[in-house]
């Protein structure tokens, strides 16, 4: 059976991406990276999602990016922005951007794929991220794919690993709709940037998630402190 590595964070995007890959007939090898993120609860969510999707293999890798920080997600002294209306979010790179995170994660995923003789890597970049995160842009995916082809044995031997971001042109609401069509249980996922038992409902990630479910006329199945 053809094999694909999926970066699985436990959030809506990576969960939907894994469901898409499975629906396309790939045997899924999931990679979850604990990079010292503030919202560690998403790592547990990734485990629940992997079980629900009956993923063939799930690797949990630790790589602590708190060693140098530089983001609200990896530095205790940088606060997570809360309470912003979605329409007022500035068109600039937000403080929740983790320096070169997708470059690091995709490098790990390509290494895993090459070692396991997997033909593809899937990750959940989307159009909402495109507006703020430089490592979610189509240009980045194209450039990284070229680098991976040049820098791996499989690439040099004419068997390059494909890197796919199937959600790239979708809004968050469209992503959720697609996942529901595939039977995804979003109560298993986690999106909040805060370290709490319930989602805060105020950080940008919560606001985007809540707005997407509202756009679909649906109730978000996870619990919130504030909505």
N, C-alpha and C positions, 0 to 999 in steps of 0.2 A: 504494500500500500504506500502511496506517495506520502511524504512527511513534510510538515511545515512547523516552524517555530513561531509561537505567538508570544509577544510581550504582554504579560497579564498583570495589571496593577490592582485589579479588583474594582475599578470604576466602570462607568457606563460604556465608555468608548472601547476599552480593551476587551470587555466582556462581549460586546456586540461583535467586535472584530473576530474574536475566537469563534463565536457562533456562526459567523459568515464562513470562515475557513472550514469549519466542520461540515457545514451544509454543502460546501463545494467539494466534499469528498476527501479532505485531507486528514491524515492522522496527526493529531495536535500534540506537540511538545511545548508545554508552557514554561515560560521563564518569568519569575517574579523576583524583583531586586529590592531588597531592603537597603536603601541608600541613606538611611538616617532621617527620613522624612518625618516631619511633625505629625502628620496624619497616619500613624502606624497602623491604625485600624484597617486601612485598606489592604494590608498584607493578609489579615485574617479573611477579609472578604474574597481575596483572590483564591484562597484555599477552598472556600465554599463554592465559588464559581467553578473551579476546576473539577470538584466532585460532581456538581450538578451537570456539567457538560460531559462527564465521563472522559476526561482528558487522559490520554495514554500515559504521559509522564509529566510531572510538575516539579521543576527545579526551583528551590528558594535560595537565592544567592545574597550574601551580605557584602556591601561595599559602602562604607560609611563616608558620605560626602560632607558630613558635618566637620570633617577635619579642616576644611577651608571655607565652608559656609557660602555666603554671598547671595542667599535667598531667604525669603520668609519661611520657606519650607524646611530649611536646613540650619537656620541660625536662630537661637533662642532670643537674641537681642534685636531681631527684626520682626515687627508685628505683622500679622496677616491683615490685609485691608478688609474692612467689614462695612456693610450698610450702603454700598454704592448702588445706585440705580443702574441697570444694565445700559441704558441709553447714555449715561453720563461717563461711562468708563473711558478714560483717555486712550487715544490711538498711539500708545507707546508700549514698550516692553514692560510688563508689570513686575512688581517686586517678588511675585511668586514664581517667576522664571528661575529655574535651577540651571546654573552655568553649564552649557553643553550637555545637558542631561540626555537628550535623545541620541546624540552622537556616542555617548558612553554606552547607553543601553543597547543601541543597535549594533555596536561593536561586539558586545557580549553575545547578543542574539546571533550574529553572523558566525562567531566562533563556535557557539553551541550547534548551529545548523551544520557547519562544515564537519564538526566532529561526529555528528549523528547521521551524516549523509542526507540531510533534509534539503529539499529543493527550493523552499521559500521561507521568507520571514515576513510575518504580518505585524503591523503595529497601528495603533488607533489615532493617528493624527487626523484632525478635522478642520473644517472651515472656521469654526469659532476660535480654535487655537491659532489658525493662520493669521488672525488680526493682531495677535500679540506676541506669539512665540516664534522666534526665527527658525528654530529647529523643527517646525511643523510645516514649513512651506514646501510646495512641490519642488522648487529648485533645490532645496536641501536634500530631499529624498532622491532626486535624480543624481545629484553630485555624490551622495554617499554610496549609492548603488555602483557608480563608476569606480569609486575608491575601493569598494569591497571586491569588485571584479579584478582590479589591478593588484590587490593585496592579499589574495587568497589562492591556495593551490587549485581549488575548483575553478576559480575564474581563469587562471593562467592555462588550465587544461581544457578550457572551452566549455565548462559546465557552471556558468555563473549562478550564484544564488539570487533569486528574484526577491526584491524588497517591495512589499505592497502596503499601501495605506488606503483601504477600500472606503473609508469614511471621509476622505479628504474634501469632497465637494458637498458633503451633507451638513445640515444644521443639526443642533442637538435634538430637536423634535423629530427630525427625519431619521436620525440614528435610533432613537427610542422606538419609533414606529417600525423600523426594519427589524429591530430586535424582538419586538412583540410578535411580529409575523413568524419569526424563527423559534418562538417559545421561550425566550429569555425571561428569567425571573429576576426582575430588578430589585426585589427586596433583599437579594443576596449581596448587592453592590454597595459601595461606599464612595462618596465624593467629597465630603467636607474636609477643609484644610485644618480645622481645629482638632485638638486632642481631647475629645469629649465622648461620652457614652451615646448621646444623641447628636445628630447633625445640628450645627448652629443656626442654619437658615439665613445667615447674614454675610458670610464670605462670598466672594465672587463665584466660586465653584457651586455652592449651594444655590445661589440666586439663579445661575444659568440652568441648573438642573430643575429647580422648581418652575421656572418660566417655561421650560420645554414641556413638562408634564401638563402645565396649565394650557399651553397652546394646543395640546392634543385633547383637552377636556378630560384629563385623567388625574387621579390622586396619586401622588408619589407614594410608593409603598413603604418607604422608610420613615422613621419618626424624627421629628424636629423639635428643638427648643423653641424656635420662632419660625413663623411662616409669613 
